[in-house]
Amino acid sequence: MKAPILVLGAGGQLGKEWKFYFDKNDVEARYASSSDINITNFDETARAFEIVKPKYVINCAAYTKVDQAEDEPEKAMLVNADAVQNLARLCREYDATLVHYSTDYIFPGKIEDREKKPNGYDEEFPANPINVYGETKFKGEQLLKQETDNYLIIRVAWLCGRFGNNFVKTMLRLGRERDELSVVNDQFGAPSFAFNVVENTIALLRQQKTGTWHIASSGITNWYEFASLIFQEQNIDVRLKAVDSSGFPTKAKRPNYSKLSIKKLSELEDSSIIKWTDGLKQLLRQLR
C-alpha cells in the first residue's frame, strides 16, 4: 500500500487504529476527521481527492448514534448513505479502491436465527434492518455498489478497540465507579476488535480482494458474559446482575442475535481469526 492513502473518519476508534497501524509500519497516509472534510458535501470532498489523488480510500466515517438516528433519520442517511455514494463516485473517477465499513445491524437480528444460522449471518444473507441506523448503513452499501466495482464493504459487529468509546472501556469505567451493575444477557453476537479489523483488511487489500466481507471474532457471547470476563481479567470486584433487554428500553430496537459469519474470511490466506475471549485479553493488554 505505497500509493496515496486517504483515511476518513480519522477521529473515531477505527480511524485512530488505522493511524496507529500505519505509523507503526512507516506507511504514509493522509487523515481527515469530520472537522477536516465534510463528506456529505460533494464539492468539498472532491477538493480533498484532487489534493491527495488517493489510490486507497479507507472510510471509517459514520453516523453511529443508534438511538438518536430514530429522531434524525435524514442526518443519519446523509452521512451513512449519501456521503458514501459521493465517495464511491470519486473513487471511480480516480480509479481508487474504496474500503467502507458497515455493520451487523443491517440484519434482522431475530433470536430464532441463532438456531437457523448458528455460525452467524453470512455475507449473502438478506438484509432486513430493524432500526434507522441499520437502514441507513444498508442504503450506503447499496449506493456504493451502484457507483463502483472496486470496493471492499467490511461489516463489523460490537466494535471495540484501544481508542474512542466502546463497551469494554465503558465497563472498565463503570466497574470502578459502582458496586453493582446490570447487563443484558439476551443479545448474542461476537465482537470485532479494531486491531484485528485492520489486520484482516490489510490482508484483503494485499490479495486485491473486493466485494463484501465480515470481520469479527470467533465464538459467541452475550453482553453479560462479555462484561463478566472483562471484570474477571481486570480483577475488578463488582456485583454483576444479568437482566433481559426489556429492563433497558431504548428508542431504537436492538438485534437479539447479530453474530457475523467469518467462514469466508477464515478461508482467506493470511487471515487472522481470533476467539472473542483472546481478542478481549489482547485488547485489555493494549489498554493497560
N, C-alpha and C positions, 0 to 999 in steps of 0.2 A: 504493500500500500504506500508507494512512494509518490503517487500522483497527488495533486492538491486535494485535501480532505476538508470538508466543512461539517462541523458538528453543531447542530441546532438543539435548543433546549439545554444549553450547557450549564445552566444554573441548577438543574434538577439532579436527583440522585444518580440516574443513569448517565446523564451528560457528564457529570463530575467523575464518574467511574471511567468513562472513556478517556477523559483528560489524564487521570491517574495512570491508566494503562499506556497511553501514548507517551507521556513524559518519561515513564519508567523504561520504555523501549526506544527512546530517542526518535520518535516519529513526529514529524511536524504536521500540525493541523491548525485550522482556524476555528475559533469557538465563538458562538453567538448565543446569548440568552435572549429572553423576550424583550428585555430593555434595549438590546442592541439591534435586533431585527424583528419587526412586526410581520410575521409570516402570513398573517391574514391580509396584508397589503401586497398585492402582486408587484406593483412598481418598485416598492422598497426592497422586496425580496429579489427581484430581477437585478437591481443595482448591486446587491451583495454577490450574486452569481457572476456578474460582469467583473467585479473586482477579484474574486477568488478563482473563477473558472474551474470549479471543482470537477473531479472525476469520481469522487465518492461523496455522497451527502448522507450523513447519519442523523436522522430526525428523531430526537428524544423529546421534542416539544409536544405537549398535550394539555388539554383541559381535563384535570383528574379529580375535580371536586364532585364526587359521585352524587351526594345529596343536593348540593347547590345546583347541579345541572338540571334537576327537575324544575327549578324556578328560572333557570337561564338556558333554555334549550337552544336558542338562537346563538348565544355566545359559545356554547359548547360545540355546536355544529360548525361554527365559523373556524374554530381552532382545530377540531378533530377531523373535519371533513373538507371544507372549502380550502383551507390552507394547504392541506395535503395534496389536493388537486393542483394548486399553484406550484408546489414543489415538483410534482410529477411532470408537469408541462415543461418546467425549466430544466429538469434533469434530461428530458427527451431532447430538448434543444441543445444542451451541452454534452450530450452522449455520456451522461453521468449515471452511475449506479445509485439508486435510492434505497437506503436501508430505513425502513419505517417500523416502529414498534406499536403493536396493537395489544389486545387484551383477551383474557379468558371470559370477560363479561359480554362478549358477542354471542355466547352460547346460552341455552335456556336455563341451565343450572338446576334441573329437576332432580330431586333426591332419588327417584326411580332410575335415573340414568346411571347411577352408581352401579347398579346391577347389570344394566344393558352395556355399559362401557366401563368396566372395572379398571381398565388401564388408562382411562381418560378419553376426552374428546380428541379425535384425530383431526388433521388439518382440513379434511373434506367434509366433516360433519356439518349439516345445515345450521347456519346461524339463526338465532331467534332470541335476540336480547330482551331482557325484562325491565330495563331502565333506560333513561335518556342517554346516560353516559355510554352504555353499550351500543345503543342505536347509532350514536354519532361516530363511534370508533369503527363500527362495521361499515357505515357510509363512507368513511375515509378510505377503507380498504377497497371498496367498490370503485370510487372515483379514481383512485391511484391506478387500478388495473385498466381503466378506460384510457389512460393517458400514456402509459409506458409499459414495455415488457421487461425492462431492465431494472428489476426491483427485488428486494427481499422484504417481505412482510413477516415480521417476527412477533409472535404472540407470547406474552409472558403473563404470569399469574402471581399474586401475592408478592410483588416485587419488594425486595429489601436489600440494603447494602450499607456500606460504611458512611455514605453521605446522605444528606437530606433526612426527611421524616419517613418512618415506616413502622410496622408493627413491632419489630424487635426492639427498636430504640424506645418506642412508647412504653412497652412492657418493662424495660430496664428502668425507665424513669419512674413509672407508677409503682413498681415493686419496691423501690427505695423510699417512696413517699407515703405508702399506705401499708396497713397491716393486713387488709383483706381486699381481694379483687374478684369480680365475677367476669367470666369469659365464656363466650358461646361455644357449645360443643356439637352443634348440629349443622355446621357448614364445613364441607370437606374439600380438600384440594392438596396441592403440593407447591411450595414456594419456589419462585425464581430468584436466585441470588445474583446481584448485579455483577459481581466479578465473573461468575460463570456465564452470564448472558454475553458479556464482552468476549470472553474466551471462545465461546461457540460461534458468535457472529464472525469473529476473525477467521475461524476455521471454514465457515461457509464462504466468506469472501475470497480466501486463498484458493479455494477449489472452484471459484467462479459459479457458485450455485445461485439460482434465482427461485422465485416462487414464494410460497408460504411455508413457514416452519414454526414449530413450537420449541421453546427453550424453557425448561423447568427442571426441578429435581425429581428423582425417582421416589417411589413410595407414596403414601397418602397419610394425611393427618387432618386434624381439625384445629381450630384456634385455641381451644382449651389445652389440648395436648402440646401444641406448639409453645404456648406460654409456659406450661409445666417444665418443659425441657430447658427453656431459657433460664428460669429461676434455679433449676437444679444445677445447671452448668456454672452459673454465676454465684452459687451458694447464697442466694437471696431468700431470706425467711419471710414468706408471705402466705397467708391462707388463701388458697385458690378455690373458687366455687364455680362448678360447671352449671351453666344455665342454657336454656334453648333461646333461639333468636327472638321469640315473642317477648322476651324480657328486655330486649333492646330495640324498640320500634324505631325505624329510620324512614325518612321521606322516600328514599329510593329503595326498591326491593333489592335484596342481595341473593345471589345464587346459593342454593343449598349444596350444590355439587359443581365444582369448576376445575377439576383436575384436567390438565392438558396431557395428551398422549405424547410421549417423546420417542416412540418407536422409530419414526423417520429419522430423527436426529441420531439415535443410537446406531443406525446403520451407516452413518457418515464417517468416513475415515478421519481420524484425529479429533473426533468429537470428545467432549469432556462431560461424562454423565456422573452426577454425584447424588448420593442419597440425601434426603432432606435433613436428616439428623447430622450428617457430616458437613453439609453446607452451612448449617446453623453454627456448628462448632468452629468452623473456619471463619465465619463472619464475626463471631464473638471474639476470636483471637485478633482479628483486624481492629475491632473496636477498642480492645484493650491498649 
